[in-house]
Amino acid sequence: MEHEAFLRFLGLVRRAGKLQCGEEQTIQARKRGKACMILLASDASANAADRAESVSHEGSCPLLRVPCTKAQLAEATGAAPFAMAAVCDRGFAETLKKKLAG
């Protein structure tokens, strides 16, 4: 599977309690100042992408468009399918970026 290391690490981030999955949880994480990075699934709708960009801009945190579908993200994290998520730890956010680049 392509991007397997990224998906495995994303599951670890979720188990550590540092990943908020879904639009509402992402917005709440941003409002509380916890979001360090917003993830957006490759098959997110145009509306979801616009909302993710807005959340990212308002929270001054980067938006990372991941080359994984909502279903792949859900399978990796044990959550219901989601288009956006908030990573709530800077170290985890940096590692996720590196895993996508590598």
MDTraj code that builds the backbone (N, CA, C; nanometers):
import mdtraj as md
import numpy as np

residues = "MET GLU HIS GLU ALA PHE LEU ARG PHE LEU GLY LEU VAL ARG ARG ALA GLY LYS LEU GLN CYS GLY GLU GLU GLN THR ILE GLN ALA ARG LYS ARG GLY LYS ALA CYS MET ILE LEU LEU ALA SER ASP ALA SER ALA ASN ALA ALA ASP ARG ALA GLU SER VAL SER HIS GLU GLY SER CYS PRO LEU LEU ARG VAL PRO CYS THR LYS ALA GLN LEU ALA GLU ALA THR GLY ALA ALA PRO PHE ALA MET ALA ALA VAL CYS ASP ARG GLY PHE ALA GLU THR LEU LYS LYS LYS LEU ALA GLY".split()
xyz = np.array([
    [0.0851, -0.1186, 0.0000],
    [0.0000, 0.0000, 0.0000],
    [0.0889, 0.1239, 0.0000],
    [0.0557, 0.2171, -0.0869],
    [0.1294, 0.3419, -0.0941],
    [0.1052, 0.4232, 0.0332],
    [0.2098, 0.4867, 0.0827],
    [0.2035, 0.5721, 0.2023],
    [0.1688, 0.4925, 0.3280],
    [0.2110, 0.3676, 0.3303],
    [0.1813, 0.2800, 0.4440],
    [0.2425, 0.3325, 0.5748],
    [0.3653, 0.3824, 0.5689],
    [0.4308, 0.4342, 0.6893],
    [0.3543, 0.5539, 0.7452],
    [0.3058, 0.6406, 0.6570],
    [0.2268, 0.7558, 0.6993],
    [0.1003, 0.7092, 0.7708],
    [0.0304, 0.6142, 0.7108],
    [-0.0960, 0.5669, 0.7684],
    [-0.0735, 0.4955, 0.9020],
    [0.0323, 0.4156, 0.9119],
    [0.0614, 0.3480, 1.0393],
    [0.0898, 0.4516, 1.1479],
    [0.1689, 0.5536, 1.1134],
    [0.2014, 0.6564, 1.2117],
    [0.0770, 0.7376, 1.2486],
    [-0.0107, 0.7606, 1.1528],
    [-0.1343, 0.8331, 1.1817],
    [-0.2185, 0.7563, 1.2832],
    [-0.2208, 0.6246, 1.2715],
    [-0.2906, 0.5425, 1.3704],
    [-0.2304, 0.5587, 1.5085],
    [-0.0985, 0.5674, 1.5150],
    [-0.0306, 0.5898, 1.6427],
    [-0.0688, 0.7253, 1.7011],
    [-0.0746, 0.8265, 1.6169],
    [-0.1131, 0.9610, 1.6617],
    [-0.2546, 0.9565, 1.7208],
    [-0.3423, 0.8848, 1.6559],
    [-0.4806, 0.8721, 1.7058],
    [-0.4825, 0.8010, 1.8410],
    [-0.4078, 0.6906, 1.8517],
    [-0.4047, 0.6158, 1.9785],
    [-0.3441, 0.6985, 2.0913],
    [-0.2550, 0.7910, 2.0563],
    [-0.1943, 0.8799, 2.1564],
    [-0.2893, 0.9922, 2.1981],
    [-0.4038, 1.0013, 2.1308],
    [-0.5013, 1.1051, 2.1644],
    [-0.4683, 1.2414, 2.1063],
    [-0.3843, 1.2446, 2.0038],
    [-0.3411, 1.3717, 1.9457],
    [-0.3961, 1.3947, 1.8052],
    [-0.5023, 1.3229, 1.7680],
    [-0.5656, 1.3410, 1.6377],
    [-0.7156, 1.3561, 1.6576],
    [-0.7692, 1.4666, 1.6096],
    [-0.9127, 1.4915, 1.6153],
    [-0.9683, 1.4708, 1.4745],
    [-1.0543, 1.3719, 1.4575],
    [-1.1038, 1.3339, 1.3251],
    [-1.2423, 1.3919, 1.2990],
    [-1.2607, 1.4441, 1.1791],
    [-1.3893, 1.4991, 1.1389],
    [-1.3914, 1.6505, 1.1493],
    [-1.4828, 1.7089, 1.0750],
    [-1.4885, 1.8548, 1.0666],
    [-1.5157, 1.9208, 1.2014],
    [-1.6161, 1.8743, 1.2735],
    [-1.6518, 1.9389, 1.4003],
    [-1.5389, 1.9297, 1.5024],
    [-1.4790, 1.8119, 1.5153],
    [-1.3689, 1.7971, 1.6110],
    [-1.2475, 1.8797, 1.5697],
    [-1.2242, 1.8912, 1.4391],
    [-1.1139, 1.9726, 1.3894],
    [-1.1363, 2.1196, 1.4242],
    [-1.2576, 2.1671, 1.4016],
    [-1.2905, 2.3063, 1.4340],
    [-1.2750, 2.3316, 1.5841],
    [-1.3213, 2.2381, 1.6661],
    [-1.3087, 2.2546, 1.8111],
    [-1.1626, 2.2570, 1.8544],
    [-1.0797, 2.1715, 1.7947],
    [-0.9366, 2.1702, 1.8275],
    [-0.8724, 2.3040, 1.7911],
    [-0.9114, 2.3587, 1.6767],
    [-0.8587, 2.4886, 1.6356],
    [-0.9044, 2.5989, 1.7309],
    [-1.0299, 2.5972, 1.7695],
    [-1.0819, 2.6998, 1.8606],
    [-1.0123, 2.6953, 1.9964],
    [-0.9765, 2.5753, 2.0414],
    [-0.9074, 2.5603, 2.1698],
    [-0.7575, 2.5874, 2.1581],
    [-0.7104, 2.6133, 2.0351],
    [-0.5689, 2.6405, 2.0141],
    [-0.4820, 2.5163, 2.0173],
    [-0.5415, 2.4007, 2.0007],
    [-0.4679, 2.2742, 2.0077],
    [-0.4164, 2.2277, 1.8717],
    [-0.4820, 2.2664, 1.7628],
    [-0.4471, 2.2170, 1.6296],
    [-0.3122, 2.2720, 1.5847],
    [-0.2228, 2.1825, 1.5445],
    [-0.0910, 2.2206, 1.4914],
    [-0.0871, 2.2066, 1.3400],
    [-0.1720, 2.1192, 1.2867],
    [-0.1770, 2.0953, 1.1432],
    [-0.3131, 2.0338, 1.1096],
    [-0.3670, 2.0732, 0.9948],
    [-0.4930, 2.0182, 0.9459],
    [-0.4616, 1.9236, 0.8309],
    [-0.5189, 1.8048, 0.8357],
    [-0.5041, 1.7069, 0.7275],
    [-0.6313, 1.7064, 0.6443],
    [-0.6161, 1.6911, 0.5131],
    [-0.7307, 1.6862, 0.4226],
    [-0.7158, 1.5657, 0.3305],
    [-0.8179, 1.4820, 0.3252],
    [-0.8161, 1.3609, 0.2426],
    [-0.8156, 1.3966, 0.0945],
    [-0.7571, 1.3094, 0.0143],
    [-0.7468, 1.3336, -0.1301],
    [-0.8820, 1.3361, -0.1990],
    [-0.9802, 1.2657, -0.1441],
    [-1.1119, 1.2614, -0.2072],
    [-1.2145, 1.3499, -0.1362],
    [-1.1659, 1.4489, -0.0631],
    [-1.2566, 1.5434, 0.0030],
    [-1.3281, 1.6266, -0.1035],
    [-1.4514, 1.6620, -0.0753],
    [-1.5275, 1.7444, -0.1690],
    [-1.4691, 1.8852, -0.1747],
    [-1.5084, 1.9597, -0.2754],
    [-1.4623, 2.0978, -0.2885],
    [-1.5075, 2.1800, -0.1682],
    [-1.6287, 2.1553, -0.1211],
    [-1.6783, 2.2280, -0.0035],
    [-1.5959, 2.1956, 0.1204],
    [-1.5640, 2.0687, 0.1390],
    [-1.4827, 2.0281, 0.2543],
    [-1.3436, 2.0899, 0.2450],
    [-1.2887, 2.0950, 0.1243],
    [-1.1565, 2.1555, 0.1047],
    [-1.1599, 2.3045, 0.1397],
    [-1.2651, 2.3726, 0.0980],
    [-1.2794, 2.5149, 0.1307],
    [-1.2883, 2.5356, 0.2813],
    [-1.3668, 2.4507, 0.3495],
    [-1.3808, 2.4617, 0.4950],
    [-1.2472, 2.4325, 0.5640],
    [-1.1751, 2.3331, 0.5156],
    [-1.0450, 2.2999, 0.5752],
    [-0.9475, 2.4163, 0.5588],
    [-0.9478, 2.4791, 0.4426],
    [-0.8611, 2.5950, 0.4205],
    [-0.8977, 2.7080, 0.5155],
    [-1.0267, 2.7284, 0.5356],
    [-1.0728, 2.8331, 0.6269],
    [-1.0291, 2.8039, 0.7703],
    [-1.0471, 2.6795, 0.8141],
    [-1.0071, 2.6399, 0.9492],
    [-0.8568, 2.6570, 0.9658],
    [-0.7811, 2.6163, 0.8654],
    [-0.6354, 2.6275, 0.8691],
    [-0.5929, 2.7742, 0.8789],
    [-0.6533, 2.8586, 0.7972],
    [-0.6185, 3.0009, 0.7959],
    [-0.6545, 3.0681, 0.9279],
    [-0.7740, 3.0407, 0.9789],
    [-0.8185, 3.1029, 1.1041],
    [-0.7322, 3.0598, 1.2216],
    [-0.6841, 2.9359, 1.2185],
    [-0.6032, 2.8857, 1.3288],
    [-0.4544, 2.9034, 1.3084],
    [-0.4167, 2.9634, 1.1955],
    [-0.2752, 2.9828, 1.1631],
    [-0.1955, 2.8530, 1.1737],
    [-0.2533, 2.7459, 1.1233],
    [-0.1820, 2.6185, 1.1208],
    [-0.1835, 2.5651, 0.9776],
    [-0.0784, 2.4951, 0.9381],
    [-0.0683, 2.4501, 0.7996],
    [-0.1738, 2.3459, 0.7630],
    [-0.2096, 2.3468, 0.6362],
    [-0.3021, 2.2480, 0.5808],
    [-0.2195, 2.1516, 0.4964],
    [-0.2305, 2.0238, 0.5255],
    [-0.1581, 1.9211, 0.4518],
    [-0.2589, 1.8342, 0.3780],
    [-0.2556, 1.8413, 0.2464],
    [-0.3420, 1.7563, 0.1632],
    [-0.2708, 1.6226, 0.1480],
    [-0.3310, 1.5192, 0.2032],
    [-0.2665, 1.3877, 0.2035],
    [-0.3151, 1.3035, 0.0868],
    [-0.2285, 1.2223, 0.0285],
    [-0.2659, 1.1398, -0.0867],
    [-0.3357, 1.0104, -0.0449],
    [-0.4245, 1.0211, 0.0526],
    [-0.4993, 0.9062, 0.1034],
    [-0.6474, 0.9414, 0.1024],
    [-0.7296, 0.8416, 0.0758],
    [-0.8739, 0.8643, 0.0725],
    [-0.9317, 0.8683, 0.2141],
    [-1.0550, 0.9116, 0.2233],
    [-1.1248, 0.9130, 0.3515],
    [-1.1303, 0.7726, 0.4103],
    [-1.1558, 0.6731, 0.3262],
    [-1.1641, 0.5349, 0.3728],
    [-1.0292, 0.4856, 0.4251],
    [-0.9203, 0.5204, 0.3573],
    [-0.7869, 0.4804, 0.4034],
    [-0.7534, 0.5454, 0.5368],
    [-0.7873, 0.6726, 0.5520],
    [-0.7630, 0.7422, 0.6782],
    [-0.8444, 0.6795, 0.7905],
    [-0.9686, 0.6456, 0.7612],
    [-1.0552, 0.5834, 0.8612],
    [-1.0013, 0.4474, 0.9030],
    [-0.9594, 0.3688, 0.8066],
    [-0.9061, 0.2352, 0.8375],
    [-0.7809, 0.2449, 0.9236],
    [-0.6953, 0.3401, 0.8942],
    [-0.5703, 0.3570, 0.9689],
    [-0.5935, 0.4033, 1.1118],
    [-0.6999, 0.4802, 1.1336],
    [-0.7231, 0.5398, 1.2657],
    [-0.8322, 0.4709, 1.3465],
    [-0.9076, 0.3836, 1.2833],
    [-1.0176, 0.3186, 1.3539],
    [-1.1367, 0.4102, 1.3738],
    [-1.1463, 0.5139, 1.2942],
    [-1.2566, 0.6104, 1.3042],
    [-1.3517, 0.5910, 1.1864],
    [-1.4642, 0.6581, 1.1919],
    [-1.5549, 0.6623, 1.0771],
    [-1.4856, 0.7438, 0.9680],
    [-1.5185, 0.7214, 0.8414],
    [-1.4534, 0.7994, 0.7343],
    [-1.4638, 0.9501, 0.7590],
    [-1.3551, 1.0201, 0.7328],
    [-1.3506, 1.1649, 0.7548],
    [-1.2666, 1.2301, 0.6470],
    [-1.3005, 1.3553, 0.6166],
    [-1.2271, 1.4302, 0.5146],
    [-1.1178, 1.5165, 0.5750],
    [-1.1372, 1.5611, 0.6992],
    [-1.0351, 1.6463, 0.7619],
    [-1.0116, 1.6049, 0.9053],
    [-0.8905, 1.6337, 0.9513],
    [-0.8524, 1.6013, 1.0882],
    [-0.7507, 1.7042, 1.1359],
    [-0.7415, 1.7165, 1.2664],
    [-0.6444, 1.8078, 1.3272],
    [-0.5418, 1.7268, 1.4043],
    [-0.4149, 1.7518, 1.3760],
    [-0.3055, 1.6930, 1.4527],
    [-0.2754, 1.7919, 1.5645],
    [-0.2774, 1.7438, 1.6883],
    [-0.2665, 1.8327, 1.8042],
    [-0.1343, 1.8178, 1.8788],
    [-0.0282, 1.7926, 1.8052],
    [0.1054, 1.7827, 1.8626],
    [0.2061, 1.8200, 1.7540],
    [0.2927, 1.9159, 1.7829],
    [0.3880, 1.9640, 1.6816],
    [0.4855, 1.8553, 1.6357],
    [0.5344, 1.7763, 1.7272],
    [0.6267, 1.6696, 1.6913],
    [0.5626, 1.5673, 1.5988],
    [0.4403, 1.5276, 1.6320],
    [0.3680, 1.4341, 1.5456],
    [0.3419, 1.4966, 1.4087],
    [0.3060, 1.6239, 1.4071],
    [0.2782, 1.6918, 1.2804],
    [0.4020, 1.6922, 1.1905],
    [0.5177, 1.7226, 1.2468],
    [0.6415, 1.7241, 1.1693],
    [0.6761, 1.5850, 1.1175],
    [0.6575, 1.4842, 1.2006],
    [0.6876, 1.3473, 1.1588],
    [0.5940, 1.3030, 1.0468],
    [0.4678, 1.3390, 1.0545],
    [0.3736, 1.3035, 0.9473],
    [0.4164, 1.3664, 0.8149],
    [0.4582, 1.4920, 0.8193],
    [0.5058, 1.5584, 0.6963],
    [0.6268, 1.4852, 0.6391],
    [0.7192, 1.4456, 0.7241],
    [0.8391, 1.3752, 0.6794],
    [0.8047, 1.2391, 0.6187],
    [0.7076, 1.1702, 0.6784],
    [0.6703, 1.0386, 0.6271],
    [0.6058, 1.0494, 0.4891],
    [0.5343, 1.1566, 0.4629],
    [0.4780, 1.1772, 0.3293],
    [0.5860, 1.2129, 0.2284],
    [0.6835, 1.2900, 0.2717],
    [0.7905, 1.3314, 0.1813],
    [0.8837, 1.2152, 0.1474],
    [0.8960, 1.1204, 0.2406],
    [0.9910, 1.0097, 0.2206],
    [0.9332, 0.8926, 0.1608],
])
top = md.Topology()
chain = top.add_chain()
for i, resn in enumerate(residues, 1):
    res = top.add_residue(resn, chain, resSeq=i)
    for name in ("N", "CA", "C"):
        top.add_atom(name, md.element.get_by_symbol(name[0]), res)
traj = md.Trajectory(xyz[None], top)
